[in-house]
Amino acid sequence: MNGITVGFAMCGSFCTIGRALEEMKKLRELGYEIVPVVSENVLRTDTRFGKAEQIISRAEEISGRRVISTIADAEPIGPRGITDIMLVAPCTGNTAAKLANAVTDTPVTMAVKSHLRQSKPVLLAIATNDALGASAQNIGRLINTRHYYFVPFSQDDPVKKPNSLVAHFDLIPSALQSALSGRQLQPVIK
């Protein structure tokens, strides 16, 4: 996939950041160029799943680029045609709501908005505990919005977390290829 540049944006679903970084590495190994973007929460929040500094360091090591972590640094992505596709992995319910309602107040939402100026695909890897609750309307709106595609997802724990959905991160390469071709990888719900 030489010549294809992926904007790889990460939001604060901290339990899935490790899987996202694994997929970032796989995409690099497949020959994609990576432009890493992180939300303020990923940039600054240490959790039981890892320290922010380690996440940033790993993303920069894999991509060979400095992480974009401000709205000002994310804004030129579209006008300069920096990315061919924007991947948000993980995409939290909060970020999905902002995207569905055109709220641009984080580096990730600005990266997506800027990228969309070129009418290029955006791929979302949902990871949220309220996807089948309050976030369902926003996910539904995005599913029906041009240029948005989803990494197939399913309930991660239907008994203990019945409203939670998580993308199948291992399907990111296939979903990316489909989105670049203007198609949604099916089935969306596994």
C-alpha positions in Angstrom: 0.0 0.0 0.0 2.9 2.3 -0.8 1.8 5.8 -1.4 -1.4 5.6 0.8 -1.3 7.8 3.9 -3.5 7.0 6.8 -4.4 9.6 9.4 -4.5 7.4 12.5 -6.5 9.2 15.2 -6.8 7.8 18.7 -9.4 8.7 21.4 -9.7 7.8 25.0 -11.1 4.3 25.0 -8.0 3.4 27.0 -8.8 -0.3 27.2 -8.5 -0.6 23.4 -5.5 1.7 22.8 -3.1 -1.3 22.9 -5.0 -3.0 20.2 -5.1 0.2 18.2 -1.3 0.5 18.4 -0.9 -3.1 17.3 -3.0 -2.3 14.2 -1.0 0.8 13.5 2.1 -1.3 13.5 0.4 -3.8 11.1 -0.6 -1.0 8.7 3.0 0.3 8.7 4.3 -3.2 7.9 1.8 -3.4 5.0 3.4 -0.2 3.6 1.0 2.5 4.6 2.3 5.9 5.8 0.9 6.9 9.1 0.1 10.3 10.4 -0.8 9.9 14.2 -3.3 12.2 15.8 -4.4 12.0 19.5 -7.1 13.5 21.6 -6.1 15.6 24.6 -7.2 12.7 26.9 -4.8 10.3 25.2 -2.0 12.9 25.3 -2.4 13.6 29.0 -4.1 10.8 30.8 -2.3 7.9 32.6 -4.6 4.9 33.3 -4.3 1.4 34.4 -3.9 0.5 30.7 -0.8 2.6 30.3 0.9 5.9 30.7 0.2 8.7 28.2 3.9 9.3 27.5 4.3 5.6 26.6 1.3 5.7 24.2 2.7 8.8 22.5 6.2 7.4 22.3 4.9 4.2 20.8 2.8 5.9 18.1 5.7 8.1 17.1 8.1 5.1 17.0 5.7 3.1 14.8 4.8 6.0 12.5 8.2 7.7 12.3 6.3 11.0 12.8 5.5 13.4 15.6 2.0 13.0 17.0 -0.5 15.7 16.1 -2.0 16.7 19.4 -3.5 20.2 18.9 -6.4 21.6 16.9 -4.0 24.1 15.2 -1.7 21.2 14.0 -4.7 19.1 12.8 -6.3 21.9 10.7 -3.9 21.7 7.7 -4.5 18.0 7.1 -7.3 18.7 4.6 -6.1 21.8 2.8 -2.7 20.3 2.3 -4.1 16.9 1.2 -1.9 15.1 3.8 -4.1 12.0 4.3 -5.9 9.6 1.9 -8.1 8.1 4.6 -8.7 9.1 8.2 -9.0 6.2 10.7 -10.3 6.9 14.2 -9.3 3.9 16.4 -10.6 3.8 19.0 -13.5 6.1 18.4 -15.4 6.8 21.6 -19.0 7.5 21.9 -18.1 11.1 22.8 -16.1 11.5 19.6 -18.8 9.8 17.5 -21.4 12.3 19.0 -19.2 15.2 18.1 -18.6 14.0 14.5 -22.4 13.3 14.0 -23.2 16.8 15.2 -20.4 18.7 13.5 -18.6 19.7 16.8 -15.0 20.4 16.2 -13.3 21.0 19.5 -10.5 18.4 19.7 -7.5 17.5 17.6 -9.3 14.3 16.4 -12.5 16.0 15.4 -10.5 18.8 13.7 -8.4 16.2 11.8 -11.6 14.4 10.6 -13.3 17.7 9.6 -10.2 18.9 7.8 -9.8 15.6 6.0 -13.4 15.6 4.9 -12.8 18.9 3.1 -11.3 16.7 0.3 -14.3 14.3 0.3 -12.1 11.4 1.4 -13.1 8.4 3.5 -13.2 8.3 7.3 -13.1 4.9 9.0 -14.4 4.6 12.5 -13.4 1.8 15.0 -16.1 2.2 17.6 -15.3 1.4 21.2 -17.9 2.7 23.7 -19.9 1.4 26.6 -23.1 3.2 25.5 -23.2 2.4 21.8 -26.6 0.7 22.1 -27.8 3.4 24.6 -27.4 7.1 24.3 -24.7 6.9 21.5 -26.8 4.7 19.2 -28.5 7.7 17.5 -25.0 9.2 16.7 -23.6 6.0 15.4 -26.8 5.6 13.3 -26.4 9.1 11.9 -22.8 8.4 10.9 -23.6 5.1 9.3 -25.9 7.1 7.0 -23.5 9.9 6.3 -21.5 10.0 3.1 -17.7 9.3 3.4 -18.1 7.5 6.8 -17.3 3.8 7.1 -17.1 1.5 10.1 -14.8 -1.3 11.2 -17.2 -4.2 11.8 -18.2 -4.3 15.5 -20.0 -6.4 18.1 -21.0 -6.5 21.7 -17.9 -7.2 23.8 -19.7 -8.3 26.9 -23.5 -8.6 26.4 -24.2 -9.8 29.9 -22.2 -7.3 32.0 -22.2 -4.4 29.5 -25.3 -4.9 27.3 -24.9 -1.4 25.6 -21.2 -1.7 24.8 -19.8 -2.2 21.3 -16.2 -2.7 20.2 -14.8 -2.8 16.8 -13.0 -5.9 15.6 -9.6 -4.2 15.4 -8.1 -7.1 13.5 -10.4 -6.1 10.6 -8.9 -2.6 10.3 -6.7 -3.5 7.2 -9.7 -5.0 5.4 -12.1 -2.2 6.4 -9.5 0.3 5.3 -9.2 -1.2 1.8 -13.0 -1.3 1.5 -13.4 2.3 2.6 -10.7 3.4 0.1 -12.7 1.7 -2.6 -15.9 3.4 -1.4 -17.5 0.3 0.1 -18.5 -0.6 3.7 -16.9 -3.9 4.8 -19.7 -6.3 5.5 -21.2 -7.5 7.7 -21.0 -4.3 9.9 -22.4 -6.1 12.9 -20.6 -9.4 13.6 
